[in-house]
Each structure stands twice: as structure tokens, then as C-alpha cells.
Amino acid sequence: TFDGTSSRLGDALDRARDELTGLPLSGLLVVSDGADTADNAFEASISQLKAQGVPVFAIGLEALKWVCATSRQVGVPYPDLWCADFINFVLRRTGHPTTNSRAARSFLDYGKRIESPLVGAIVVLTRGKNGGHVGIVRGTDGAGNIIVISGNHGNKVWESPYPKERVLGYVIPPEAH
């Protein structure tokens, strides 16, 4: 809304779809502050777009909803490592297939590889000598480092920058365009 008290993403998606009716539409890019949508129309709008064959890739928006949540709040095991569990949780909630694995590096074999840090894509990072960490790309900083939303960050879902040198790869769900 104009006063900045709420975001009505469902209404915005419906308006864009209506205004673009009759034009070839390969997808819509939604940029949001991550605030609650203040209405329940967002999921309905996404479903309508998917039914019309318009690709919708909203895992980044879903991940934002859970920042500051604990492992218990997202229903994943603790005190185990749970970054991959969180990403699989987000994928399930957005209707995408999962890796069915608790290993961060399992995402290197998931979906489609992409070359750059697309906002909303999954990023796999190194952790220690042989470990891994996985999260959702929120953006980059001025030096090209990756800003990531991930689970198992101090027992919470958190947003944090990671050095670009730690990136092993970026992927998007298999049916995303």
C-alpha cells in the first residue's frame, strides 16, 4: 500500500496479469520487501499464473517468511545440521521437488545449474574441509559476496553474507525457467 503498512502481492500479480493479457508472457519478476502480504490472494494468484503456463519461482519469498525462525518452528531436527532440511522445507511449501537428502552438497545434483547468483536461487557453499552449507540467494553486496538466507545459522533461519569464494554452485528447481 502507499503508506507502506502492507504488501498486497496477490493484487499486484493479478493486475500485471490483466494488463498483459494477450501478450506473450514468459514470466513475472516479483520484487518485495519480504513483509507479510496482508491478504491471502498471493497463493491464488500464483496458482492462476501456473495454470496459464506462466513460470513462477517464489522460493525466495517463502524463505524470507522464516527468517528468525528456529529449527523447531520449521519442523526440522535439532541439534543436527539442518540447512538442507530448511531448503527442502521451503521447496515443499512452494510445490517443488526436494533432494530427499539432509546433505547440503546434495543440491549440487538438484534441478538446473545456473551460472550467476539469481535472487531466489539455491546456492551451495563450502563449509570446512569437506562439508557444505546451502541457502537461498537474497542478493549480493558491492564486492560480489553472496547474501544468503539459510537454516542452521545459530539455530535460526538467518540472512548473512558469505564470501563468493565459498560458492560451489547455484541451482534452480527442475521445472523453473
Secondary structure, DSSP 4 states (H G I P E B T S, - for coil): -TTSS---HHHHHHHHHHHTTTS--------------SSSHHHHHHHHHHHTT-----HHHHHHHTTT-BTTTTT--SSS--HHHHHHHHHHHTT------S-GGGGGGSSEEESS--TT-EEEEEETTTEEEEEEEEEE-TTSPEEEEES-SSSB-EEEEE-GGGEEEEEE-TT--
